[in-house]
Amino acid sequence: MARKQEDVKRGIQYEKRQAKRHRGRHLGGPGRPDYVRGDVKAEVKNWKRPVHSGEIRKAYKKGIKEIVSKSGFTKPAIEEAKRLGIKLIPSPKEK
């Protein structure tokens, strides 16, 4: 149980760092964008695998305009985001 809580805490810290890096205000929480900057809502993905197109469609339905991903995006996800007008931001590797 302690391991899972530690992973969640690490994920929230990563979201906060990305929000600050992109000059946004961290919100987070279930059903909410990870950060907002003006009227731009954004999601932060701290995944080991690239974000896929299904996740892009889910974000679009929630009104997300930007997605930041630590591990990048699949080719179909990039095409889907372009079609839907979502900005994809690959996050540089952190130490």
Buried (B, 14 or more C-beta within 10 A) or exposed (E): EEEEEEEEEEBBEBBBBBBEBBEBEBBBEEEEBBBBBEEBBBBBBBEEEBBBBEBBBEBBEEEBBBBBBBBBBBEEBBEBBEEBEBEBBBBEEEE
